[in-house]
């Protein structure tokens, strides 16, 4: 799966790690549903960190099609309302 974090280059995440990203996404959806902004921000940052840790950075000009675009690291408490809307239906990581 090829993912881009806005403001960063793309990452290729092996299929073997998508399950871990889905777990983090589920925890993030749960935090968003509870309305706990601090937990939501922490969960979002954990998801981005996992993409960086588990994925292999690709060159910015890589021509591979993106499977997923994630919001950038700057998404903070003031943007959590928008994040909660994104998470309400399916989450950030497709099943």
Backbone atoms as SQL, in Angstrom:
CREATE TABLE atoms (id INTEGER PRIMARY KEY, chain TEXT, resi INTEGER, resn TEXT, atom TEXT, x REAL, y REAL, z REAL);
INSERT INTO atoms VALUES
  (1, 'A', 1, 'UNK', 'N', 0.854, -1.162, 0.000),
  (2, 'A', 1, 'UNK', 'CA', 0.000, 0.000, 0.000),
  (3, 'A', 1, 'UNK', 'C', 0.908, 1.236, 0.000),
  (4, 'A', 2, 'UNK', 'N', 0.576, 2.194, -0.841),
  (5, 'A', 2, 'UNK', 'CA', 1.369, 3.416, -0.912),
  (6, 'A', 2, 'UNK', 'C', 0.551, 4.562, -0.300),
  (7, 'A', 3, 'UNK', 'N', 1.156, 5.200, 0.693),
  (8, 'A', 3, 'UNK', 'CA', 0.492, 6.267, 1.435),
  (9, 'A', 3, 'UNK', 'C', 1.335, 7.522, 1.382),
  (10, 'A', 4, 'UNK', 'N', 0.662, 8.633, 1.355),
  (11, 'A', 4, 'UNK', 'CA', 1.356, 9.919, 1.472),
  (12, 'A', 4, 'UNK', 'C', 0.804, 10.627, 2.697),
  (13, 'A', 5, 'UNK', 'N', 1.723, 11.151, 3.485),
  (14, 'A', 5, 'UNK', 'CA', 1.348, 12.053, 4.564),
  (15, 'A', 5, 'UNK', 'C', 1.504, 13.448, 3.976),
  (16, 'A', 6, 'UNK', 'N', 0.444, 14.235, 3.989),
  (17, 'A', 6, 'UNK', 'CA', 0.516, 15.576, 3.400),
  (18, 'A', 6, 'UNK', 'C', 1.720, 16.321, 3.959),
  (19, 'A', 7, 'UNK', 'N', 2.457, 16.960, 3.073),
  (20, 'A', 7, 'UNK', 'CA', 3.642, 17.695, 3.471),
  (21, 'A', 7, 'UNK', 'C', 4.892, 16.837, 3.516),
  (22, 'A', 8, 'UNK', 'N', 4.732, 15.533, 3.277),
  (23, 'A', 8, 'UNK', 'CA', 5.855, 14.607, 3.259),
  (24, 'A', 8, 'UNK', 'C', 5.783, 13.803, 1.972),
  (25, 'A', 9, 'UNK', 'N', 6.800, 13.027, 1.725),
  (26, 'A', 9, 'UNK', 'CA', 6.792, 12.150, 0.561),
  (27, 'A', 9, 'UNK', 'C', 5.952, 10.920, 0.812),
  (28, 'A', 10, 'UNK', 'N', 5.806, 10.103, -0.225),
  (29, 'A', 10, 'UNK', 'CA', 5.035, 8.865, -0.079),
  (30, 'A', 10, 'UNK', 'C', 5.844, 7.780, 0.643),
  (31, 'A', 11, 'UNK', 'N', 5.108, 6.835, 1.220),
  (32, 'A', 11, 'UNK', 'CA', 5.686, 5.680, 1.901),
  (33, 'A', 11, 'UNK', 'C', 5.039, 4.427, 1.333),
  (34, 'A', 12, 'UNK', 'N', 5.841, 3.398, 1.114),
  (35, 'A', 12, 'UNK', 'CA', 5.302, 2.102, 0.735),
  (36, 'A', 12, 'UNK', 'C', 5.256, 1.241, 1.994),
  (37, 'A', 13, 'UNK', 'N', 4.045, 0.853, 2.380),
  (38, 'A', 13, 'UNK', 'CA', 3.842, 0.043, 3.579),
  (39, 'A', 13, 'UNK', 'C', 3.485, -1.374, 3.130),
  (40, 'A', 14, 'UNK', 'N', 4.299, -2.363, 3.514),
  (41, 'A', 14, 'UNK', 'CA', 4.001, -3.740, 3.122),
  (42, 'A', 14, 'UNK', 'C', 2.628, -4.181, 3.648),
  (43, 'A', 15, 'UNK', 'N', 1.955, -5.009, 2.872),
  (44, 'A', 15, 'UNK', 'CA', 0.627, -5.499, 3.272),
  (45, 'A', 15, 'UNK', 'C', 0.646, -6.149, 4.648),
  (46, 'A', 16, 'UNK', 'N', 1.770, -6.729, 5.025),
  (47, 'A', 16, 'UNK', 'CA', 1.879, -7.400, 6.326),
  (48, 'A', 16, 'UNK', 'C', 1.674, -6.424, 7.487),
  (49, 'A', 17, 'UNK', 'N', 1.856, -5.128, 7.260),
  (50, 'A', 17, 'UNK', 'CA', 1.730, -4.138, 8.332),
  (51, 'A', 17, 'UNK', 'C', 0.410, -3.375, 8.301),
  (52, 'A', 18, 'UNK', 'N', -0.396, -3.600, 7.299),
  (53, 'A', 18, 'UNK', 'CA', -1.656, -2.863, 7.195),
  (54, 'A', 18, 'UNK', 'C', -2.578, -3.193, 8.373),
  (55, 'A', 19, 'UNK', 'N', -2.521, -4.420, 8.861),
  (56, 'A', 19, 'UNK', 'CA', -3.323, -4.787, 10.031),
  (57, 'A', 19, 'UNK', 'C', -2.990, -3.929, 11.239),
  (58, 'A', 20, 'UNK', 'N', -1.710, -3.661, 11.459),
  (59, 'A', 20, 'UNK', 'CA', -1.287, -2.810, 12.581),
  (60, 'A', 20, 'UNK', 'C', -1.822, -1.395, 12.390),
  (61, 'A', 21, 'UNK', 'N', -1.749, -0.894, 11.172),
  (62, 'A', 21, 'UNK', 'CA', -2.278, 0.443, 10.909),
  (63, 'A', 21, 'UNK', 'C', -3.794, 0.481, 11.126),
  (64, 'A', 22, 'UNK', 'N', -4.475, -0.590, 10.776),
  (65, 'A', 22, 'UNK', 'CA', -5.927, -0.663, 10.998),
  (66, 'A', 22, 'UNK', 'C', -6.252, -0.654, 12.489),
  (67, 'A', 23, 'UNK', 'N', -5.422, -1.319, 13.296),
  (68, 'A', 23, 'UNK', 'CA', -5.620, -1.297, 14.756),
  (69, 'A', 23, 'UNK', 'C', -5.485, 0.128, 15.293),
  (70, 'A', 24, 'UNK', 'N', -4.447, 0.832, 14.844),
  (71, 'A', 24, 'UNK', 'CA', -4.250, 2.212, 15.283),
  (72, 'A', 24, 'UNK', 'C', -5.391, 3.102, 14.810),
  (73, 'A', 25, 'UNK', 'N', -5.883, 2.851, 13.614),
  (74, 'A', 25, 'UNK', 'CA', -7.014, 3.604, 13.074),
  (75, 'A', 25, 'UNK', 'C', -8.267, 3.363, 13.913),
  (76, 'A', 26, 'UNK', 'N', -8.494, 2.123, 14.318),
  (77, 'A', 26, 'UNK', 'CA', -9.659, 1.810, 15.160),
  (78, 'A', 26, 'UNK', 'C', -9.562, 2.531, 16.505),
  (79, 'A', 27, 'UNK', 'N', -8.364, 2.566, 17.083),
  (80, 'A', 27, 'UNK', 'CA', -8.174, 3.285, 18.347),
  (81, 'A', 27, 'UNK', 'C', -8.415, 4.785, 18.145),
  (82, 'A', 28, 'UNK', 'N', -7.990, 5.303, 17.021),
  (83, 'A', 28, 'UNK', 'CA', -8.209, 6.713, 16.705),
  (84, 'A', 28, 'UNK', 'C', -9.699, 7.012, 16.541),
  (85, 'A', 29, 'UNK', 'N', -10.420, 6.131, 15.846),
  (86, 'A', 29, 'UNK', 'CA', -11.878, 6.318, 15.695),
  (87, 'A', 29, 'UNK', 'C', -12.567, 6.291, 17.045),
  (88, 'A', 30, 'UNK', 'N', -12.128, 5.400, 17.920),
  (89, 'A', 30, 'UNK', 'CA', -12.707, 5.303, 19.261),
  (90, 'A', 30, 'UNK', 'C', -12.467, 6.590, 20.049),
  (91, 'A', 31, 'UNK', 'N', -11.248, 7.111, 19.972),
  (92, 'A', 31, 'UNK', 'CA', -10.931, 8.364, 20.667),
  (93, 'A', 31, 'UNK', 'C', -11.761, 9.509, 20.111),
  (94, 'A', 32, 'UNK', 'N', -11.920, 9.553, 18.799),
  (95, 'A', 32, 'UNK', 'CA', -12.718, 10.614, 18.176),
  (96, 'A', 32, 'UNK', 'C', -14.173, 10.514, 18.613),
  (97, 'A', 33, 'UNK', 'N', -14.697, 9.303, 18.669),
  (98, 'A', 33, 'UNK', 'CA', -16.091, 9.106, 19.071),
  (99, 'A', 33, 'UNK', 'C', -16.321, 9.514, 20.528),
  (100, 'A', 34, 'UNK', 'N', -15.309, 9.334, 21.358),
  (101, 'A', 34, 'UNK', 'CA', -15.450, 9.677, 22.771),
  (102, 'A', 34, 'UNK', 'C', -15.362, 11.180, 23.009),
  (103, 'A', 35, 'UNK', 'N', -14.849, 11.904, 21.993),
  (104, 'A', 35, 'UNK', 'CA', -14.716, 13.349, 22.137),
  (105, 'A', 35, 'UNK', 'C', -13.466, 13.760, 22.898),
  (106, 'A', 36, 'UNK', 'N', -12.578, 12.816, 23.181),
  (107, 'A', 36, 'UNK', 'CA', -11.346, 13.108, 23.912),
  (108, 'A', 36, 'UNK', 'C', -10.301, 13.626, 22.925),
  (109, 'A', 37, 'UNK', 'N', -10.189, 14.958, 22.841),
  (110, 'A', 37, 'UNK', 'CA', -9.281, 15.567, 21.876),
  (111, 'A', 37, 'UNK', 'C', -7.834, 15.158, 22.102),
  (112, 'A', 38, 'UNK', 'N', -7.401, 15.106, 23.347),
  (113, 'A', 38, 'UNK', 'CA', -6.004, 14.740, 23.648),
  (114, 'A', 38, 'UNK', 'C', -5.699, 13.325, 23.167),
  (115, 'A', 39, 'UNK', 'N', -6.604, 12.410, 23.445),
  (116, 'A', 39, 'UNK', 'CA', -6.416, 11.024, 23.018),
  (117, 'A', 39, 'UNK', 'C', -6.474, 10.921, 21.496),
  (118, 'A', 40, 'UNK', 'N', -7.323, 11.725, 20.888),
  (119, 'A', 40, 'UNK', 'CA', -7.448, 11.723, 19.432),
  (120, 'A', 40, 'UNK', 'C', -6.152, 12.214, 18.781),
  (121, 'A', 41, 'UNK', 'N', -5.593, 13.293, 19.291),
  (122, 'A', 41, 'UNK', 'CA', -4.334, 13.822, 18.751),
  (123, 'A', 41, 'UNK', 'C', -3.225, 12.786, 18.933),
  (124, 'A', 42, 'UNK', 'N', -3.146, 12.185, 20.120),
  (125, 'A', 42, 'UNK', 'CA', -2.117, 11.179, 20.391),
  (126, 'A', 42, 'UNK', 'C', -2.281, 9.973, 19.462),
  (127, 'A', 43, 'UNK', 'N', -3.514, 9.542, 19.246),
  (128, 'A', 43, 'UNK', 'CA', -3.772, 8.413, 18.357),
  (129, 'A', 43, 'UNK', 'C', -3.416, 8.723, 16.921),
  (130, 'A', 44, 'UNK', 'N', -3.698, 9.942, 16.496),
  (131, 'A', 44, 'UNK', 'CA', -3.367, 10.356, 15.141),
  (132, 'A', 44, 'UNK', 'C', -1.858, 10.379, 14.940),
  (133, 'A', 45, 'UNK', 'N', -1.142, 10.931, 15.902),
  (134, 'A', 45, 'UNK', 'CA', 0.319, 10.978, 15.803),
  (135, 'A', 45, 'UNK', 'C', 0.911, 9.568, 15.839),
  (136, 'A', 46, 'UNK', 'N', 0.313, 8.669, 16.614),
  (137, 'A', 46, 'UNK', 'CA', 0.786, 7.274, 16.641),
  (138, 'A', 46, 'UNK', 'C', 0.601, 6.620, 15.274),
  (139, 'A', 47, 'UNK', 'N', -0.502, 6.916, 14.608),
  (140, 'A', 47, 'UNK', 'CA', -0.745, 6.366, 13.278),
  (141, 'A', 47, 'UNK', 'C', 0.292, 6.873, 12.278),
  (142, 'A', 48, 'UNK', 'N', 0.549, 8.183, 12.300),
  (143, 'A', 48, 'UNK', 'CA', 1.559, 8.737, 11.398),
  (144, 'A', 48, 'UNK', 'C', 2.939, 8.163, 11.684),
  (145, 'A', 49, 'UNK', 'N', 3.279, 8.034, 12.961),
  (146, 'A', 49, 'UNK', 'CA', 4.578, 7.456, 13.334),
  (147, 'A', 49, 'UNK', 'C', 4.697, 6.020, 12.831),
  (148, 'A', 50, 'UNK', 'N', 3.616, 5.268, 12.902),
  (149, 'A', 50, 'UNK', 'CA', 3.640, 3.877, 12.429),
  (150, 'A', 50, 'UNK', 'C', 3.847, 3.825, 10.921),
  (151, 'A', 51, 'UNK', 'N', 3.203, 4.719, 10.177),
  (152, 'A', 51, 'UNK', 'CA', 3.408, 4.756, 8.726),
  (153, 'A', 51, 'UNK', 'C', 4.882, 5.024, 8.439),
  (154, 'A', 52, 'UNK', 'N', 5.459, 5.963, 9.164),
  (155, 'A', 52, 'UNK', 'CA', 6.878, 6.293, 8.956),
  (156, 'A', 52, 'UNK', 'C', 7.789, 5.128, 9.340),
  (157, 'A', 53, 'UNK', 'N', 7.478, 4.468, 10.445),
  (158, 'A', 53, 'UNK', 'CA', 8.325, 3.374, 10.945),
  (159, 'A', 53, 'UNK', 'C', 8.196, 2.100, 10.123),
  (160, 'A', 54, 'UNK', 'N', 6.981, 1.772, 9.718),
  (161, 'A', 54, 'UNK', 'CA', 6.729, 0.516, 9.017),
  (162, 'A', 54, 'UNK', 'C', 6.890, 0.640, 7.506),
  (163, 'A', 55, 'UNK', 'N', 6.794, 1.868, 7.018),
  (164, 'A', 55, 'UNK', 'CA', 6.876, 2.089, 5.584),
  (165, 'A', 55, 'UNK', 'C', 8.281, 2.447, 5.128),
  (166, 'A', 56, 'UNK', 'N', 8.485, 2.309, 3.848),
  (167, 'A', 56, 'UNK', 'CA', 9.743, 2.697, 3.208),
  (168, 'A', 56, 'UNK', 'C', 9.487, 3.983, 2.440),
  (169, 'A', 57, 'UNK', 'N', 10.248, 5.041, 2.747),
  (170, 'A', 57, 'UNK', 'CA', 10.042, 6.291, 2.006),
  (171, 'A', 57, 'UNK', 'C', 10.343, 6.099, 0.516),
  (172, 'A', 58, 'UNK', 'N', 9.501, 6.673, -0.303),
  (173, 'A', 58, 'UNK', 'CA', 9.694, 6.664, -1.747),
  (174, 'A', 58, 'UNK', 'C', 10.098, 8.067, -2.188),
  (175, 'A', 59, 'UNK', 'N', 10.753, 8.193, -3.327),
  (176, 'A', 59, 'UNK', 'CA', 11.086, 9.538, -3.815),
  (177, 'A', 59, 'UNK', 'C', 9.809, 10.352, -4.041),
  (178, 'A', 60, 'UNK', 'N', 9.916, 11.648, -3.821),
  (179, 'A', 60, 'UNK', 'CA', 8.746, 12.522, -4.008),
  (180, 'A', 60, 'UNK', 'C', 8.159, 12.419, -5.403),
  (181, 'A', 61, 'UNK', 'N', 9.008, 12.134, -6.387),
  (182, 'A', 61, 'UNK', 'CA', 8.527, 12.070, -7.764),
  (183, 'A', 61, 'UNK', 'C', 8.149, 10.651, -8.198),
  (184, 'A', 62, 'UNK', 'N', 7.988, 9.754, -7.235),
  (185, 'A', 62, 'UNK', 'CA', 7.584, 8.378, -7.560),
  (186, 'A', 62, 'UNK', 'C', 6.249, 8.412, -8.297),
  (187, 'A', 63, 'UNK', 'N', 6.133, 7.594, -9.309),
  (188, 'A', 63, 'UNK', 'CA', 4.933, 7.590, -10.148),
  (189, 'A', 63, 'UNK', 'C', 3.895, 6.555, -9.719),
  (190, 'A', 64, 'UNK', 'N', 4.158, 5.848, -8.662),
  (191, 'A', 64, 'UNK', 'CA', 3.216, 4.825, -8.201),
  (192, 'A', 64, 'UNK', 'C', 1.920, 5.498, -7.736),
  (193, 'A', 65, 'UNK', 'N', 0.776, 4.902, -8.055),
  (194, 'A', 65, 'UNK', 'CA', -0.497, 5.490, -7.612),
  (195, 'A', 65, 'UNK', 'C', -0.636, 5.392, -6.096),
  (196, 'A', 66, 'UNK', 'N', -1.193, 6.420, -5.508),
  (197, 'A', 66, 'UNK', 'CA', -1.400, 6.453, -4.064),
  (198, 'A', 66, 'UNK', 'C', -2.665, 5.692, -3.704),
  (199, 'A', 67, 'UNK', 'N', -2.571, 4.907, -2.650),
  (200, 'A', 67, 'UNK', 'CA', -3.740, 4.220, -2.121),
  (201, 'A', 67, 'UNK', 'C', -4.442, 5.060, -1.063),
  (202, 'A', 68, 'UNK', 'N', -3.664, 5.957, -0.435),
  (203, 'A', 68, 'UNK', 'CA', -4.194, 6.688, 0.707),
  (204, 'A', 68, 'UNK', 'C', -3.405, 7.966, 0.920),
  (205, 'A', 69, 'UNK', 'N', -4.097, 9.043, 1.257),
  (206, 'A', 69, 'UNK', 'CA', -3.452, 10.297, 1.649),
  (207, 'A', 69, 'UNK', 'C', -3.923, 10.617, 3.061),
  (208, 'A', 70, 'UNK', 'N', -2.953, 10.802, 3.950),
  (209, 'A', 70, 'UNK', 'CA', -3.251, 11.112, 5.348),
  (210, 'A', 70, 'UNK', 'C', -3.021, 12.595, 5.610),
  (211, 'A', 71, 'UNK', 'N', -3.800, 13.181, 6.520),
  (212, 'A', 71, 'UNK', 'CA', -3.543, 14.580, 6.902),
  (213, 'A', 71, 'UNK', 'C', -2.128, 14.719, 7.465),
  (214, 'A', 72, 'UNK', 'N', -1.644, 15.944, 7.503),
  (215, 'A', 72, 'UNK', 'CA', -0.278, 16.170, 7.959),
  (216, 'A', 72, 'UNK', 'C', -0.157, 16.214, 9.480),
  (217, 'A', 73, 'UNK', 'N', 1.085, 16.215, 9.911),
  (218, 'A', 73, 'UNK', 'CA', 1.420, 16.231, 11.332),
  (219, 'A', 73, 'UNK', 'C', 0.848, 17.449, 12.039),
  (220, 'A', 74, 'UNK', 'N', 0.642, 18.540, 11.302),
  (221, 'A', 74, 'UNK', 'CA', 0.138, 19.767, 11.898),
  (222, 'A', 74, 'UNK', 'C', -1.317, 19.706, 12.307),
  (223, 'A', 75, 'UNK', 'N', -2.003, 18.622, 11.973),
  (224, 'A', 75, 'UNK', 'CA', -3.393, 18.482, 12.399),
  (225, 'A', 75, 'UNK', 'C', -3.395, 18.441, 13.924),
  (226, 'A', 76, 'UNK', 'N', -4.092, 19.351, 14.520),
  (227, 'A', 76, 'UNK', 'CA', -4.040, 19.495, 15.970),
  (228, 'A', 76, 'UNK', 'C', -5.444, 19.565, 16.542),
  (229, 'A', 77, 'UNK', 'N', -5.521, 19.910, 17.800),
  (230, 'A', 77, 'UNK', 'CA', -6.821, 19.967, 18.477),
  (231, 'A', 77, 'UNK', 'C', -7.812, 20.854, 17.733),
  (232, 'A', 78, 'UNK', 'N', -7.351, 21.954, 17.184),
  (233, 'A', 78, 'UNK', 'CA', -8.292, 22.859, 16.509),
  (234, 'A', 78, 'UNK', 'C', -8.845, 22.239, 15.238),
  (235, 'A', 79, 'UNK', 'N', -8.196, 21.214, 14.727),
  (236, 'A', 79, 'UNK', 'CA', -8.669, 20.524, 13.526),
  (237, 'A', 79, 'UNK', 'C', -9.367, 19.203, 13.846),
  (238, 'A', 80, 'UNK', 'N', -9.475, 18.887, 15.126),
  (239, 'A', 80, 'UNK', 'CA', -10.032, 17.585, 15.496),
  (240, 'A', 80, 'UNK', 'C', -11.486, 17.436, 15.073),
  (241, 'A', 81, 'UNK', 'N', -12.241, 18.515, 15.031),
  (242, 'A', 81, 'UNK', 'CA', -13.629, 18.403, 14.580),
  (243, 'A', 81, 'UNK', 'C', -13.669, 17.871, 13.151),
  (244, 'A', 82, 'UNK', 'N', -12.810, 18.418, 12.296),
  (245, 'A', 82, 'UNK', 'CA', -12.743, 17.924, 10.918),
  (246, 'A', 82, 'UNK', 'C', -12.263, 16.479, 10.889),
  (247, 'A', 83, 'UNK', 'N', -11.286, 16.151, 11.731),
  (248, 'A', 83, 'UNK', 'CA', -10.768, 14.787, 11.796),
  (249, 'A', 83, 'UNK', 'C', -11.886, 13.840, 12.236),
  (250, 'A', 84, 'UNK', 'N', -12.671, 14.240, 13.213),
  (251, 'A', 84, 'UNK', 'CA', -13.755, 13.387, 13.690),
  (252, 'A', 84, 'UNK', 'C', -14.766, 13.117, 12.585),
  (253, 'A', 85, 'UNK', 'N', -15.012, 14.102, 11.731),
  (254, 'A', 85, 'UNK', 'CA', -15.915, 13.884, 10.602),
  (255, 'A', 85, 'UNK', 'C', -15.331, 12.861, 9.635),
  (256, 'A', 86, 'UNK', 'N', -14.030, 12.937, 9.380),
  (257, 'A', 86, 'UNK', 'CA', -13.377, 11.962, 8.503),
  (258, 'A', 86, 'UNK', 'C', -13.450, 10.555, 9.085),
  (259, 'A', 87, 'UNK', 'N', -13.307, 10.456, 10.385),
  (260, 'A', 87, 'UNK', 'CA', -13.252, 9.156, 11.059),
  (261, 'A', 87, 'UNK', 'C', -14.626, 8.543, 11.261),
  (262, 'A', 88, 'UNK', 'N', -15.667, 9.354, 11.214),
  (263, 'A', 88, 'UNK', 'CA', -17.008, 8.884, 11.573),
  (264, 'A', 88, 'UNK', 'C', -17.478, 7.703, 10.737),
  (265, 'A', 89, 'UNK', 'N', -17.164, 7.709, 9.458),
  (266, 'A', 89, 'UNK', 'CA', -17.691, 6.667, 8.596),
  (267, 'A', 89, 'UNK', 'C', -16.787, 5.437, 8.541),
  (268, 'A', 90, 'UNK', 'N', -15.608, 5.600, 7.990),
  (269, 'A', 90, 'UNK', 'CA', -14.771, 4.440, 7.703),
  (270, 'A', 90, 'UNK', 'C', -13.414, 4.483, 8.369),
  (271, 'A', 91, 'UNK', 'N', -13.029, 5.601, 8.949),
  (272, 'A', 91, 'UNK', 'CA', -11.679, 5.743, 9.447),
  (273, 'A', 91, 'UNK', 'C', -10.743, 6.193, 8.338),
  (274, 'A', 92, 'UNK', 'N', -9.472, 6.231, 8.633),
  (275, 'A', 92, 'UNK', 'CA', -8.488, 6.698, 7.648),
  (276, 'A', 92, 'UNK', 'C', -7.885, 5.570, 6.845),
  (277, 'A', 93, 'UNK', 'N', -7.781, 4.383, 7.431),
  (278, 'A', 93, 'UNK', 'CA', -7.147, 3.243, 6.775),
  (279, 'A', 93, 'UNK', 'C', -8.253, 2.349, 6.201),
  (280, 'A', 94, 'UNK', 'N', -8.264, 2.122, 4.897),
  (281, 'A', 94, 'UNK', 'CA', -9.306, 1.265, 4.316),
  (282, 'A', 94, 'UNK', 'C', -9.145, -0.181, 4.772),
  (283, 'A', 95, 'UNK', 'N', -10.259, -0.850, 4.941),
  (284, 'A', 95, 'UNK', 'CA', -10.228, -2.255, 5.368),
  (285, 'A', 95, 'UNK', 'C', -9.778, -3.141, 4.241);
